[in-house]
Amino acid sequence: LRNRFYSIKFDEIFKTNKWSIQSCVKANEIYIYIYMYLIIYMLLQAAKFVGAGLATIGLAGAGVGIGTVFGALVIGISRNPSLKDELFKLAILGFALTEAIALFSLMMAFLIL
């Protein structure tokens, strides 16, 4: 970044060997623009990291959902053991759907980064 600005602006400003006040003012303006650009870039990077962190909240919800699905499976089997196979199929379906939500939130977090 710095080399790009040096090559573009400083060659235009300092075409002559005269070090006038006007050329120093232009050089200071370039430094101000560089710092403004860097500050904006750092703020955008920070916002991306915060957004990615917030997108991973869905993973906690998926963990709670998976625990609820298998907790309900245990309660259902303890109440009626003869329906064990059918309840297990439904629990696996619930697990897959809940895990899909977790994968979507993780994918969004990686896309934000």
Secondary structure per residue as TSV (DSSP state, phi and psi in degrees):
chain	resnum	aa	ss	phi	psi
A	1	L	-	360.0	-48.7
A	2	R	H	-65.4	-41.0
A	3	N	H	-65.2	-34.4
A	4	R	H	-64.7	-44.6
A	5	F	H	-67.2	-39.3
A	6	Y	I	-60.3	-45.2
A	7	S	I	-70.0	-31.9
A	8	I	I	-83.8	-53.9
A	9	K	I	-85.7	-44.9
A	10	F	I	-66.9	-31.3
A	11	D	H	-67.7	-34.5
A	12	E	H	-73.6	-37.6
A	13	I	H	-73.8	-46.3
A	14	F	T	-102.7	50.8
A	15	K	S	-67.4	-34.8
A	16	T	S	-101.3	170.4
A	17	N	S	-89.3	9.6
A	18	K	-	-80.9	123.3
A	19	W	-	-99.6	85.3
A	20	S	-	-95.2	169.7
A	21	I	H	-64.1	-36.5
A	22	Q	H	-63.0	-41.5
A	23	S	H	-68.6	-34.5
A	24	C	H	-66.7	-38.3
A	25	V	H	-63.9	-42.0
A	26	K	H	-64.9	-37.6
A	27	A	H	-64.7	-40.3
A	28	N	H	-64.9	-37.0
A	29	E	H	-63.2	-38.9
A	30	I	H	-64.2	-42.3
A	31	Y	H	-61.6	-39.2
A	32	I	H	-63.8	-43.0
A	33	Y	H	-64.5	-38.7
A	34	I	H	-63.2	-46.1
A	35	Y	H	-66.4	-37.6
A	36	M	H	-63.4	-42.1
A	37	Y	H	-62.8	-42.4
A	38	L	H	-66.0	-39.0
A	39	I	H	-65.6	-43.8
A	40	I	H	-63.9	-40.6
A	41	Y	H	-62.9	-42.5
A	42	M	H	-67.3	-37.0
A	43	L	H	-64.6	-39.9
A	44	L	H	-66.1	-38.9
A	45	Q	H	-64.2	-41.9
A	46	A	H	-63.7	-40.6
A	47	A	H	-64.8	-36.5
A	48	K	H	-64.4	-41.9
A	49	F	H	-67.1	-39.3
A	50	V	H	-65.0	-42.2
A	51	G	H	-63.4	-39.9
A	52	A	H	-66.8	-37.7
A	53	G	H	-64.9	-40.2
A	54	L	H	-69.5	-30.1
A	55	A	H	-69.7	-23.2
A	56	T	T	-81.8	-1.0
A	57	I	H	-61.6	-30.3
A	58	G	H	-60.0	-26.2
A	59	L	H	-66.7	-37.1
A	60	A	H	-66.5	-40.3
A	61	G	H	-64.0	-36.1
A	62	A	H	-68.4	-37.5
A	63	G	H	-62.0	-41.8
A	64	V	H	-64.9	-40.6
A	65	G	H	-64.4	-40.6
A	66	I	H	-66.5	-40.4
A	67	G	H	-62.9	-38.4
A	68	T	H	-66.7	-41.3
A	69	V	H	-61.1	-49.2
A	70	F	H	-76.8	-25.8
A	71	G	H	-65.7	-41.0
A	72	A	H	-67.1	-33.1
A	73	L	H	-63.1	-45.2
A	74	V	H	-63.0	-43.1
A	75	I	H	-65.5	-41.4
A	76	G	H	-65.3	-41.0
A	77	I	H	-69.1	-35.6
A	78	S	H	-69.3	-28.6
A	79	R	H	-80.3	-37.7
A	80	N	-	-143.0	88.3
A	81	P	G	-64.9	-19.1
A	82	S	G	-72.0	-19.5
A	83	L	G	-95.4	21.1
A	84	K	H	-58.2	-46.8
A	85	D	H	-65.7	-43.7
A	86	E	H	-66.8	-41.2
A	87	L	H	-65.5	-35.2
A	88	F	H	-67.4	-38.7
A	89	K	H	-62.1	-43.4
A	90	L	H	-66.7	-36.0
A	91	A	H	-66.4	-39.5
A	92	I	H	-65.4	-38.3
A	93	L	H	-62.9	-45.6
A	94	G	H	-62.5	-38.8
A	95	F	H	-62.9	-43.5
A	96	A	H	-64.6	-42.5
A	97	L	H	-67.5	-39.4
A	98	T	H	-67.9	-39.6
A	99	E	H	-67.9	-30.7
A	100	A	H	-63.1	-38.8
A	101	I	H	-63.9	-40.3
A	102	A	H	-63.9	-40.9
A	103	L	H	-67.3	-35.0
A	104	F	H	-65.0	-42.9
A	105	S	H	-67.9	-37.0
A	106	L	H	-67.1	-38.0
A	107	M	H	-64.2	-40.8
A	108	M	H	-65.3	-37.5
A	109	A	H	-63.2	-41.3
A	110	F	H	-71.3	-32.2
A	111	L	H	-69.3	-33.8
A	112	I	H	-66.4	-38.2
A	113	L	-	-72.3	360.0
